[in-house]
Amino acid sequence: MNKVAIALVLGLCAGPVLGMEDMPGMDHGSMEGMGPANMNHDGMNHEGMSKGSAPTEAPAPLPAPTAADRAAAFPEVSGHALHDSDLHAYWLFDRLEYQKADEGTALAWDAEGWVGGDVDRLWLRSQGERTNGHTENAELQALYGRAVTPWWTLVGGVRQDFKPESPQTWAAFGIQGEPLADLDTEATVYFGENRQSSLRLEGDYDLPLTNSLILQPRVEANFFSRNDRVRQQGSGLSTLEAGLRLRYEIIPEVAPYIGVNWTKSYGRTADYVREEGDDAQEARLVVGVRLWY
């Protein structure tokens, strides 16, 4: 009987030592917030019950922004508005170079520029060549240009040839633009005297090798509708010129370059050239500078 009494006493003493968290089925998270401060006299947590009992109302929809709201949010900033009526100007000497020719040293140039706004502009173009101090060919174009898309411009105006031979005037119509980034193209039709007409196609592409080193391939093709022995112009494809120039931009506005330029005459034009004792095709080393402002 003494052993039974001792076991009974030990069992009764062990019950309070287990605590509530050790009781089976009890979650430790459910014990949070059940301290004396959160319990009322009947032992219930009324604060927790009241929080979950009231449904939450949906927020009211925001009103649609008005034109006045947009104007207030995006005011015009001085100096950043589009002013199409303002006059701007741009000038580029794409080629200003010396060429090592078979007949000696030649100075060649190809320049263009414009004055105007974002849509309407006056374009000026000039190109030519002087060999051993004698002007072989020289021309000047004055064209009105109107932008029809952000990448294409229609042009029309006049072209004046000063050389070769006697001066000649042409009416000019064409299109110019960038079908791809850094690819400049021009296609111009000319109508001259004595029912002569001509087509010129030009294109050049800037290929950056580094931030300052740029390789530029260039192609120009000239076509004529009639033979002109005096000016050595044959019908069909008359001349094709291709060049490759490597320039280094000291600053973006000034870039010296070196390269090679190749020209070839075709058809009746080649016959006229040979009759003068010259070659129908020629490759030249070139050195020059590209300028713009």
Secondary structure as UniProt FT lines:
FT   HELIX           2..18
FT   TURN            21..22
FT   TURN            24..25
FT   HELIX           29..31
FT   TURN            32..33
FT   HELIX           36..38
FT   TURN            41..42
FT   HELIX           46..53
FT   HELIX           67..73
FT   TURN            78..79
FT   TURN            84..85
FT   STRAND          88..101
FT   TURN            102..103
FT   STRAND          104..116
FT   STRAND          120..131
FT   TURN            132..133
FT   STRAND          134..147
FT   STRAND          152..163
FT   STRAND          168..180
FT   TURN            181..182
FT   STRAND          183..191
FT   TURN            194..195
FT   STRAND          197..205
FT   STRAND          207..208
FT   STRAND          213..224
FT   TURN            229..232
FT   STRAND          236..248
FT   TURN            252..253
FT   STRAND          254..265
FT   HELIX           267..275
FT   TURN            276..277
FT   STRAND          281..292
//
